[in-house]
Amino acid sequence: MDITYVIMLFFHLAGIIIALGAVTVIDTLGFLGRNSVKWTATTIQAHYVTKALIWVGTILMALSWFFMLQIPIEGLQLYKSLIILILIANGCFLSFYISPRLTKHASFKPGELLPITLKDSITVSFVLSFLGWWSLVALTVISISVI
């Protein structure tokens, strides 16, 4: 195993840890905020910090993965690459569709729960996020154990 691979693996794992930690925080707050005005407000405030951490972690993880890939992409690498693309798409949806609506909701309707349609979108995104990040962790552990 060469030193470049080890360095990329470090950044890959660091990215996963940073993003998964922030995802866990915001997903937990979002779950608590489903039917609570207090937790909804807390979630909206926290998402400004967690969004940045999730993107830092995602970018570290994805860029390092790009440098670690071996051509042709097959097996675990293919599955992991697909999950990374899904997580990036989900992150874009959350950042560019959901986040502006949370900000708008917080500034115009303080003390109210989120609308059902927004809650449903967030729930679907939460499930994708949860399954995606933990599948990524599992595939990373499996791929490291094969080295």
C-alpha positions, 0 to 999 in steps of 0.5 A: 500500500503506497503512501498516497493511498494511505493519505487519501484513505485518511481524508476519506475516513475523515470526510465520512466521520465529519459528514456522518456526525453532522448528519446524525445531529441534524437528523436527530433534531429533525426527528424531534422537531416533527411535532414540536415547535421548540425542536423545529426552531432548534433544527432550523437554527442548527441546520446552518452549522450542520449543512456546512459540516456535511458539505465539508465532509462530503467533499473530502469523502468524494474527492478522496474516493475519486483519487482512490478509485481503480479502473475499471470500477466494479463490485464494491467500488461501483456500489460505493460510487453509486451511493456517493452520487445518491448522497451528493444528489440528496445533499443538493436537494436538501441544500437548494430546495429544503434549506431555503424553505426552512429559512423562509419558514423560520422568518415568516412563521415562527412558532409553527410546525413545518407544513406536511409536504415539507415534512414528507420531503424531509422524511424521504431525504432522511431515510435516503441519508440514513441508509446512504451514509451507513451503507457507505460506512459498511462498504468502507469497512468491508473494502478496508478489510479486503486490503 
